Amino acid sequence: MTNKELLYLEDALGHEKYFQTKCKETASQLQDADLKACVEQMAKKHQQIFQSFYGLL
């Protein structure tokens, strides 16, 4: 892997971790059960994407 590709993966990992954190924070503040479940599902999806990128390293 080139340095540029590694930098891309590092950047992508940071973004996915940020999105996951924000989704979890938002879900904890929501009272609507359906909306909360949707946002929690988004957090799980970002966790999966993070793990996929991490697996490339």
PQR file with spaces between the fields and no chain letter, atoms N, CA, C, O and H, PARSE charges and radii, in Angstrom:
ATOM       1  N    MET     1       0.834   -1.175    0.000 -0.4000 1.5000
ATOM       2  CA   MET     1       0.000    0.000    0.000 -0.0000 2.0000
ATOM       3  C    MET     1       0.883    1.245    0.000  0.5500 1.7000
ATOM       4  O    MET     1       1.902    1.299    0.688 -0.5500 1.4000
ATOM       5  N    THR     2       0.484    2.223   -0.767 -0.4000 1.5000
ATOM       6  CA   THR     2       1.264    3.460   -0.829 -0.0000 2.0000
ATOM       7  C    THR     2       0.975    4.329    0.391  0.5500 1.7000
ATOM       8  O    THR     2      -0.001    4.116    1.111 -0.5500 1.4000
ATOM       9  H    THR     2      -0.343    2.179   -1.326  0.4000 1.0000
ATOM      10  N    ASN     3       1.842    5.305    0.605 -0.4000 1.5000
ATOM      11  CA   ASN     3       1.625    6.246    1.712 -0.0000 2.0000
ATOM      12  C    ASN     3       0.314    6.999    1.541  0.5500 1.7000
ATOM      13  O    ASN     3      -0.398    7.255    2.512 -0.5500 1.4000
ATOM      14  H    ASN     3       2.636    5.478    0.020  0.4000 1.0000
ATOM      15  N    LYS     4       0.004    7.347    0.311 -0.4000 1.5000
ATOM      16  CA   LYS     4      -1.229    8.093    0.039 -0.0000 2.0000
ATOM      17  C    LYS     4      -2.446    7.240    0.394  0.5500 1.7000
ATOM      18  O    LYS     4      -3.409    7.745    0.972 -0.5500 1.4000
ATOM      19  H    LYS     4       0.582    7.138   -0.478  0.4000 1.0000
ATOM      20  N    GLU     5      -2.409    5.964    0.053 -0.4000 1.5000
ATOM      21  CA   GLU     5      -3.522    5.065    0.386 -0.0000 2.0000
ATOM      22  C    GLU     5      -3.654    4.891    1.896  0.5500 1.7000
ATOM      23  O    GLU     5      -4.766    4.855    2.422 -0.5500 1.4000
ATOM      24  H    GLU     5      -1.627    5.554   -0.417  0.4000 1.0000
ATOM      25  N    LEU     6      -2.536    4.785    2.589 -0.4000 1.5000
ATOM      26  CA   LEU     6      -2.576    4.670    4.047 -0.0000 2.0000
ATOM      27  C    LEU     6      -3.149    5.934    4.690  0.5500 1.7000
ATOM      28  O    LEU     6      -3.905    5.858    5.659 -0.5500 1.4000
ATOM      29  H    LEU     6      -1.632    4.814    2.162  0.4000 1.0000
ATOM      30  N    LEU     7      -2.787    7.080    4.149 -0.4000 1.5000
ATOM      31  CA   LEU     7      -3.342    8.337    4.667 -0.0000 2.0000
ATOM      32  C    LEU     7      -4.849    8.408    4.431  0.5500 1.7000
ATOM      33  O    LEU     7      -5.597    8.899    5.277 -0.5500 1.4000
ATOM      34  H    LEU     7      -2.173    7.141    3.362  0.4000 1.0000
ATOM      35  N    TYR     8      -5.283    7.913    3.273 -0.4000 1.5000
ATOM      36  CA   TYR     8      -6.715    7.881    2.991 -0.0000 2.0000
ATOM      37  C    TYR     8      -7.439    7.004    4.004  0.5500 1.7000
ATOM      38  O    TYR     8      -8.483    7.386    4.533 -0.5500 1.4000
ATOM      39  H    TYR     8      -4.676    7.515    2.586  0.4000 1.0000
ATOM      40  N    LEU     9      -6.883    5.834    4.270 -0.4000 1.5000
ATOM      41  CA   LEU     9      -7.518    4.930    5.237 -0.0000 2.0000
ATOM      42  C    LEU     9      -7.547    5.537    6.641  0.5500 1.7000
ATOM      43  O    LEU     9      -8.531    5.397    7.367 -0.5500 1.4000
ATOM      44  H    LEU     9      -6.034    5.524    3.840  0.4000 1.0000
ATOM      45  N    GLU    10      -6.475    6.200    7.007 -0.4000 1.5000
ATOM      46  CA   GLU    10      -6.433    6.859    8.318 -0.0000 2.0000
ATOM      47  C    GLU    10      -7.517    7.929    8.414  0.5500 1.7000
ATOM      48  O    GLU    10      -8.205    8.044    9.428 -0.5500 1.4000
ATOM      49  H    GLU    10      -5.675    6.314    6.417  0.4000 1.0000
ATOM      50  N    ASP    11      -7.654    8.695    7.363 -0.4000 1.5000
ATOM      51  CA   ASP    11      -8.677    9.739    7.313 -0.0000 2.0000
ATOM      52  C    ASP    11     -10.084    9.127    7.369  0.5500 1.7000
ATOM      53  O    ASP    11     -10.952    9.609    8.097 -0.5500 1.4000
ATOM      54  H    ASP    11      -7.095    8.602    6.539  0.4000 1.0000
ATOM      55  N    ALA    12     -10.292    8.069    6.596 -0.4000 1.5000
ATOM      56  CA   ALA    12     -11.597    7.400    6.567 -0.0000 2.0000
ATOM      57  C    ALA    12     -11.933    6.806    7.925  0.5500 1.7000
ATOM      58  O    ALA    12     -13.082    6.870    8.361 -0.5500 1.4000
ATOM      59  H    ALA    12      -9.587    7.677    6.005  0.4000 1.0000
ATOM      60  N    LEU    13     -10.945    6.231    8.597 -0.4000 1.5000
ATOM      61  CA   LEU    13     -11.170    5.680    9.935 -0.0000 2.0000
ATOM      62  C    LEU    13     -11.614    6.778   10.907  0.5500 1.7000
ATOM      63  O    LEU    13     -12.536    6.592   11.701 -0.5500 1.4000
ATOM      64  H    LEU    13     -10.012    6.179    8.243  0.4000 1.0000
ATOM      65  N    GLY    14     -10.942    7.913   10.822 -0.4000 1.5000
ATOM      66  CA   GLY    14     -11.305    9.038   11.691 -0.0000 2.0000
ATOM      67  C    GLY    14     -12.720    9.525   11.441  0.5500 1.7000
ATOM      68  O    GLY    14     -13.452    9.828   12.383 -0.5500 1.4000
ATOM      69  H    GLY    14     -10.194    8.064   10.177  0.4000 1.0000
ATOM      70  N    HIS    15     -13.108    9.602   10.177 -0.4000 1.5000
ATOM      71  CA   HIS    15     -14.459   10.051    9.846 -0.0000 2.0000
ATOM      72  C    HIS    15     -15.504    9.060   10.354  0.5500 1.7000
ATOM      73  O    HIS    15     -16.516    9.460   10.930 -0.5500 1.4000
ATOM      74  H    HIS    15     -12.513    9.355    9.412  0.4000 1.0000
ATOM      75  N    GLU    16     -15.261    7.783   10.142 -0.4000 1.5000
ATOM      76  CA   GLU    16     -16.231    6.777   10.580 -0.0000 2.0000
ATOM      77  C    GLU    16     -16.366    6.758   12.100  0.5500 1.7000
ATOM      78  O    GLU    16     -17.469    6.592   12.620 -0.5500 1.4000
ATOM      79  H    GLU    16     -14.438    7.458    9.674  0.4000 1.0000
ATOM      80  N    LYS    17     -15.260    6.927   12.813 -0.4000 1.5000
ATOM      81  CA   LYS    17     -15.306    6.970   14.275 -0.0000 2.0000
ATOM      82  C    LYS    17     -16.105    8.196   14.729  0.5500 1.7000
ATOM      83  O    LYS    17     -16.899    8.113   15.666 -0.5500 1.4000
ATOM      84  H    LYS    17     -14.364    7.062   12.390  0.4000 1.0000
ATOM      85  N    TYR    18     -15.893    9.323   14.063 -0.4000 1.5000
ATOM      86  CA   TYR    18     -16.617   10.550   14.390 -0.0000 2.0000
ATOM      87  C    TYR    18     -18.121   10.370   14.153  0.5500 1.7000
ATOM      88  O    TYR    18     -18.935   10.728   15.004 -0.5500 1.4000
ATOM      89  H    TYR    18     -15.248    9.390   13.301  0.4000 1.0000
ATOM      90  N    PHE    19     -18.483    9.812   12.985 -0.4000 1.5000
ATOM      91  CA   PHE    19     -19.901    9.605   12.680 -0.0000 2.0000
ATOM      92  C    PHE    19     -20.543    8.657   13.690  0.5500 1.7000
ATOM      93  O    PHE    19     -21.673    8.876   14.126 -0.5500 1.4000
ATOM      94  H    PHE    19     -17.821    9.521   12.294  0.4000 1.0000
ATOM      95  N    GLN    20     -19.823    7.616   14.053 -0.4000 1.5000
ATOM      96  CA   GLN    20     -20.342    6.662   15.025 -0.0000 2.0000
ATOM      97  C    GLN    20     -20.586    7.346   16.375  0.5500 1.7000
ATOM      98  O    GLN    20     -21.632    7.146   16.993 -0.5500 1.4000
ATOM      99  H    GLN    20     -18.905    7.438   13.699  0.4000 1.0000
ATOM     100  N    THR    21     -19.636    8.138   16.821 -0.4000 1.5000
ATOM     101  CA   THR    21     -19.758    8.855   18.092 -0.0000 2.0000
ATOM     102  C    THR    21     -20.941    9.817   18.068  0.5500 1.7000
ATOM     103  O    THR    21     -21.722    9.871   19.019 -0.5500 1.4000
ATOM     104  H    THR    21     -18.787    8.300   16.319  0.4000 1.0000
ATOM     105  N    LYS    22     -21.072   10.567   16.991 -0.4000 1.5000
ATOM     106  CA   LYS    22     -22.168   11.535   16.883 -0.0000 2.0000
ATOM     107  C    LYS    22     -23.535   10.840   16.849  0.5500 1.7000
ATOM     108  O    LYS    22     -24.495   11.328   17.444 -0.5500 1.4000
ATOM     109  H    LYS    22     -20.438   10.522   16.219  0.4000 1.0000
ATOM     110  N    CYS    23     -23.621    9.711   16.158 -0.4000 1.5000
ATOM     111  CA   CYS    23     -24.878    8.963   16.113 -0.0000 2.0000
ATOM     112  C    CYS    23     -25.257    8.463   17.503  0.5500 1.7000
ATOM     113  O    CYS    23     -26.422    8.531   17.895 -0.5500 1.4000
ATOM     114  H    CYS    23     -22.841    9.314   15.674  0.4000 1.0000
ATOM     115  N    LYS    24     -24.277    7.963   18.244 -0.4000 1.5000
ATOM     116  CA   LYS    24     -24.543    7.469   19.600 -0.0000 2.0000
ATOM     117  C    LYS    24     -24.987    8.606   20.515  0.5500 1.7000
ATOM     118  O    LYS    24     -25.918    8.453   21.305 -0.5500 1.4000
ATOM     119  H    LYS    24     -23.331    7.907   17.926  0.4000 1.0000
ATOM     120  N    GLU    25     -24.314    9.742   20.400 -0.4000 1.5000
ATOM     121  CA   GLU    25     -24.687   10.911   21.206 -0.0000 2.0000
ATOM     122  C    GLU    25     -26.108   11.359   20.879  0.5500 1.7000
ATOM     123  O    GLU    25     -26.903   11.639   21.776 -0.5500 1.4000
ATOM     124  H    GLU    25     -23.557    9.866   19.759  0.4000 1.0000
ATOM     125  N    THR    26     -26.415   11.425   19.600 -0.4000 1.5000
ATOM     126  CA   THR    26     -27.744   11.864   19.169 -0.0000 2.0000
ATOM     127  C    THR    26     -28.808   10.879   19.619  0.5500 1.7000
ATOM     128  O    THR    26     -29.860   11.287   20.112 -0.5500 1.4000
ATOM     129  H    THR    26     -25.770   11.198   18.871  0.4000 1.0000
ATOM     130  N    ALA    27     -28.549    9.589   19.455 -0.4000 1.5000
ATOM     131  CA   ALA    27     -29.522    8.565   19.852 -0.0000 2.0000
ATOM     132  C    ALA    27     -29.829    8.652   21.337  0.5500 1.7000
ATOM     133  O    ALA    27     -30.972    8.448   21.747 -0.5500 1.4000
ATOM     134  H    ALA    27     -27.695    9.258   19.054  0.4000 1.0000
ATOM     135  N    SER    28     -28.830    8.951   22.141 -0.4000 1.5000
ATOM     136  CA   SER    28     -29.050    9.026   23.584 -0.0000 2.0000
ATOM     137  C    SER    28     -29.948   10.204   23.974  0.5500 1.7000
ATOM     138  O    SER    28     -30.513   10.217   25.067 -0.5500 1.4000
ATOM     139  H    SER    28     -27.901    9.117   21.808  0.4000 1.0000
ATOM     140  N    GLN    29     -30.079   11.182   23.091 -0.4000 1.5000
ATOM     141  CA   GLN    29     -30.885   12.369   23.376 -0.0000 2.0000
ATOM     142  C    GLN    29     -32.301   12.287   22.790  0.5500 1.7000
ATOM     143  O    GLN    29     -33.156   13.113   23.110 -0.5500 1.4000
ATOM     144  H    GLN    29     -29.620   11.172   22.203  0.4000 1.0000
ATOM     145  N    LEU    30     -32.540   11.297   21.941 -0.4000 1.5000
ATOM     146  CA   LEU    30     -33.839   11.185   21.286 -0.0000 2.0000
ATOM     147  C    LEU    30     -34.859   10.474   22.173  0.5500 1.7000
ATOM     148  O    LEU    30     -34.525    9.551   22.916 -0.5500 1.4000
ATOM     149  H    LEU    30     -31.845   10.626   21.681  0.4000 1.0000
ATOM     150  N    GLN    31     -36.097   10.921   22.078 -0.4000 1.5000
ATOM     151  CA   GLN    31     -37.168   10.299   22.843 -0.0000 2.0000
ATOM     152  C    GLN    31     -38.077    9.448   21.951  0.5500 1.7000
ATOM     153  O    GLN    31     -38.692    8.495   22.431 -0.5500 1.4000
ATOM     154  H    GLN    31     -36.369   11.670   21.474  0.4000 1.0000
ATOM     155  N    ASP    32     -38.164    9.772   20.694 -0.4000 1.5000
ATOM     156  CA   ASP    32     -38.974    8.997   19.753 -0.0000 2.0000
ATOM     157  C    ASP    32     -38.281    7.646   19.516  0.5500 1.7000
ATOM     158  O    ASP    32     -37.152    7.607   19.028 -0.5500 1.4000
ATOM     159  H    ASP    32     -37.665   10.546   20.305  0.4000 1.0000
ATOM     160  N    ALA    33     -38.951    6.552   19.858 -0.4000 1.5000
ATOM     161  CA   ALA    33     -38.350    5.216   19.798 -0.0000 2.0000
ATOM     162  C    ALA    33     -37.947    4.821   18.378  0.5500 1.7000
ATOM     163  O    ALA    33     -36.882    4.237   18.176 -0.5500 1.4000
ATOM     164  H    ALA    33     -39.869    6.584   20.255  0.4000 1.0000
ATOM     165  N    ASP    34     -38.788    5.137   17.397 -0.4000 1.5000
ATOM     166  CA   ASP    34     -38.474    4.769   16.015 -0.0000 2.0000
ATOM     167  C    ASP    34     -37.261    5.535   15.489  0.5500 1.7000
ATOM     168  O    ASP    34     -36.382    4.960   14.848 -0.5500 1.4000
ATOM     169  H    ASP    34     -39.652    5.611   17.561  0.4000 1.0000
ATOM     170  N    LEU    35     -37.227    6.817   15.764 -0.4000 1.5000
ATOM     171  CA   LEU    35     -36.107    7.648   15.324 -0.0000 2.0000
ATOM     172  C    LEU    35     -34.821    7.229   16.039  0.5500 1.7000
ATOM     173  O    LEU    35     -33.754    7.167   15.429 -0.5500 1.4000
ATOM     174  H    LEU    35     -37.942    7.284   16.285  0.4000 1.0000
ATOM     175  N    LYS    36     -34.935    6.944   17.338 -0.4000 1.5000
ATOM     176  CA   LYS    36     -33.786    6.503   18.115 -0.0000 2.0000
ATOM     177  C    LYS    36     -33.226    5.197   17.544  0.5500 1.7000
ATOM     178  O    LYS    36     -32.011    5.047   17.412 -0.5500 1.4000
ATOM     179  H    LYS    36     -35.802    6.995   17.833  0.4000 1.0000
ATOM     180  N    ALA    37     -34.102    4.261   17.210 -0.4000 1.5000
ATOM     181  CA   ALA    37     -33.670    2.982   16.637 -0.0000 2.0000
ATOM     182  C    ALA    37     -32.974    3.193   15.294  0.5500 1.7000
ATOM     183  O    ALA    37     -31.989    2.520   14.989 -0.5500 1.4000
ATOM     184  H    ALA    37     -35.089    4.382   17.317  0.4000 1.0000
ATOM     185  N    CYS    38     -33.476    4.110   14.506 -0.4000 1.5000
ATOM     186  CA   CYS    38     -32.872    4.424   13.206 -0.0000 2.0000
ATOM     187  C    CYS    38     -31.458    4.973   13.379  0.5500 1.7000
ATOM     188  O    CYS    38     -30.537    4.557   12.677 -0.5500 1.4000
ATOM     189  H    CYS    38     -34.276    4.657   14.753  0.4000 1.0000
ATOM     190  N    VAL    39     -31.289    5.892   14.297 -0.4000 1.5000
ATOM     191  CA   VAL    39     -29.981    6.507   14.524 -0.0000 2.0000
ATOM     192  C    VAL    39     -29.011    5.483   15.133  0.5500 1.7000
ATOM     193  O    VAL    39     -27.822    5.482   14.811 -0.5500 1.4000
ATOM     194  H    VAL    39     -32.037    6.231   14.867  0.4000 1.0000
ATOM     195  N    GLU    40     -29.520    4.623   16.004 -0.4000 1.5000
ATOM     196  CA   GLU    40     -28.674    3.565   16.559 -0.0000 2.0000
ATOM     197  C    GLU    40     -28.220    2.610   15.461  0.5500 1.7000
ATOM     198  O    GLU    40     -27.088    2.127   15.492 -0.5500 1.4000
ATOM     199  H    GLU    40     -30.485    4.624   16.265  0.4000 1.0000
ATOM     200  N    GLN    41     -29.082    2.337   14.501 -0.4000 1.5000
ATOM     201  CA   GLN    41     -28.723    1.484   13.363 -0.0000 2.0000
ATOM     202  C    GLN    41     -27.640    2.154   12.510  0.5500 1.7000
ATOM     203  O    GLN    41     -26.741    1.492   11.993 -0.5500 1.4000
ATOM     204  H    GLN    41     -30.002    2.730   14.476  0.4000 1.0000
ATOM     205  N    MET    42     -27.745    3.465   12.377 -0.4000 1.5000
ATOM     206  CA   MET    42     -26.713    4.207   11.644 -0.0000 2.0000
ATOM     207  C    MET    42     -25.371    4.091   12.372  0.5500 1.7000
ATOM     208  O    MET    42     -24.333    3.933   11.729 -0.5500 1.4000
ATOM     209  H    MET    42     -28.476    4.003   12.797  0.4000 1.0000
ATOM     210  N    ALA    43     -25.383    4.168   13.691 -0.4000 1.5000
ATOM     211  CA   ALA    43     -24.146    4.036   14.470 -0.0000 2.0000
ATOM     212  C    ALA    43     -23.533    2.656   14.254  0.5500 1.7000
ATOM     213  O    ALA    43     -22.317    2.528   14.115 -0.5500 1.4000
ATOM     214  H    ALA    43     -26.226    4.296   14.213  0.4000 1.0000
ATOM     215  N    LYS    44     -24.368    1.631   14.225 -0.4000 1.5000
ATOM     216  CA   LYS    44     -23.867    0.269   13.980 -0.0000 2.0000
ATOM     217  C    LYS    44     -23.257    0.151   12.584  0.5500 1.7000
ATOM     218  O    LYS    44     -22.228   -0.499   12.403 -0.5500 1.4000
ATOM     219  H    LYS    44     -25.357    1.735   14.338  0.4000 1.0000
ATOM     220  N    LYS    45     -23.890    0.774   11.614 -0.4000 1.5000
ATOM     221  CA   LYS    45     -23.386    0.730   10.246 -0.0000 2.0000
ATOM     222  C    LYS    45     -22.015    1.401   10.153  0.5500 1.7000
ATOM     223  O    LYS    45     -21.116    0.902    9.476 -0.5500 1.4000
ATOM     224  H    LYS    45     -24.727    1.302   11.762  0.4000 1.0000
ATOM     225  N    HIS    46     -21.863    2.536   10.839 -0.4000 1.5000
ATOM     226  CA   HIS    46     -20.571    3.220   10.836 -0.0000 2.0000
ATOM     227  C    HIS    46     -19.511    2.379   11.550  0.5500 1.7000
ATOM     228  O    HIS    46     -18.340    2.417   11.174 -0.5500 1.4000
ATOM     229  H    HIS    46     -22.593    2.942   11.389  0.4000 1.0000
ATOM     230  N    GLN    47     -19.908    1.623   12.573 -0.4000 1.5000
ATOM     231  CA   GLN    47     -18.983    0.719   13.250 -0.0000 2.0000
ATOM     232  C    GLN    47     -18.521   -0.377   12.283  0.5500 1.7000
ATOM     233  O    GLN    47     -17.342   -0.728   12.251 -0.5500 1.4000
ATOM     234  H    GLN    47     -20.860    1.593   12.879  0.4000 1.0000
ATOM     235  N    GLN    48     -19.458   -0.912   11.497 -0.4000 1.5000
ATOM     236  CA   GLN    48     -19.115   -1.948   10.524 -0.0000 2.0000
ATOM     237  C    GLN    48     -18.158   -1.409    9.455  0.5500 1.7000
ATOM     238  O    GLN    48     -17.199   -2.080    9.072 -0.5500 1.4000
ATOM     239  H    GLN    48     -20.416   -0.627   11.522  0.4000 1.0000
ATOM     240  N    ILE    49     -18.429   -0.205    8.988 -0.4000 1.5000
ATOM     241  CA   ILE    49     -17.558    0.406    7.978 -0.0000 2.0000
ATOM     242  C    ILE    49     -16.171    0.637    8.564  0.5500 1.7000
ATOM     243  O    ILE    49     -15.162    0.386    7.905 -0.5500 1.4000
ATOM     244  H    ILE    49     -19.208    0.340    9.300  0.4000 1.0000
ATOM     245  N    PHE    50     -16.124    1.120    9.813 -0.4000 1.5000
ATOM     246  CA   PHE    50     -14.848    1.328   10.504 -0.0000 2.0000
ATOM     247  C    PHE    50     -14.061    0.025   10.550  0.5500 1.7000
ATOM     248  O    PHE    50     -12.872    0.002   10.232 -0.5500 1.4000
ATOM     249  H    PHE    50     -16.944    1.324   10.348  0.4000 1.0000
ATOM     250  N    GLN    51     -14.722   -1.055   10.942 -0.4000 1.5000
ATOM     251  CA   GLN    51     -14.048   -2.350   11.046 -0.0000 2.0000
ATOM     252  C    GLN    51     -13.579   -2.850    9.680  0.5500 1.7000
ATOM     253  O    GLN    51     -12.525   -3.479    9.578 -0.5500 1.4000
ATOM     254  H    GLN    51     -15.688   -1.036   11.200  0.4000 1.0000
ATOM     255  N    SER    52     -14.346   -2.576    8.644 -0.4000 1.5000
ATOM     256  CA   SER    52     -13.933   -2.961    7.297 -0.0000 2.0000
ATOM     257  C    SER    52     -12.665   -2.235    6.871  0.5500 1.7000
ATOM     258  O    SER    52     -11.735   -2.847    6.346 -0.5500 1.4000
ATOM     259  H    SER    52     -15.201   -2.065    8.727  0.4000 1.0000
ATOM     260  N    PHE    53     -12.634   -0.927    7.101 -0.4000 1.5000
ATOM     261  CA   PHE    53     -11.435   -0.146    6.780 -0.0000 2.0000
ATOM     262  C    PHE    53     -10.252   -0.618    7.620  0.5500 1.7000
ATOM     263  O    PHE    53      -9.143   -0.779    7.109 -0.5500 1.4000
ATOM     264  H    PHE    53     -13.390   -0.430    7.528  0.4000 1.0000
ATOM     265  N    TYR    54     -10.492   -0.834    8.893 -0.4000 1.5000
ATOM     266  CA   TYR    54      -9.418   -1.266    9.808 -0.0000 2.0000
ATOM     267  C    TYR    54      -8.860   -2.619    9.377  0.5500 1.7000
ATOM     268  O    TYR    54      -7.662   -2.875    9.496 -0.5500 1.4000
ATOM     269  H    TYR    54     -11.392   -0.703    9.308  0.4000 1.0000
ATOM     270  N    GLY    55      -9.743   -3.479    8.875 -0.4000 1.5000
ATOM     271  CA   GLY    55      -9.320   -4.791    8.396 -0.0000 2.0000
ATOM     272  C    GLY    55      -8.372   -4.715    7.208  0.5500 1.7000
ATOM     273  O    GLY    55      -7.605   -5.649    6.970 -0.5500 1.4000
ATOM     274  H    GLY    55     -10.716   -3.270    8.778  0.4000 1.0000
ATOM     275  N    LEU    56      -8.413   -3.627    6.468 -0.4000 1.5000
ATOM     276  CA   LEU    56      -7.513   -3.454    5.336 -0.0000 2.0000
ATOM     277  C    LEU    56      -6.072   -3.184    5.783  0.5500 1.7000
ATOM     278  O    LEU    56      -5.121   -3.382    5.027 -0.5500 1.4000
ATOM     279  H    LEU    56      -9.035   -2.869    6.662  0.4000 1.0000
ATOM     280  N    LEU    57      -5.942   -2.733    7.015 -0.4000 1.5000
ATOM     281  CA   LEU    57      -4.603   -2.442    7.518 -0.0000 2.0000
ATOM     282  C    LEU    57      -3.992   -3.719    8.019  0.5500 1.7000
ATOM     283  O    LEU    57      -2.856   -3.716    8.493 -0.5500 1.4000
ATOM     284  H    LEU    57      -6.714   -2.572    7.629  0.4000 1.0000
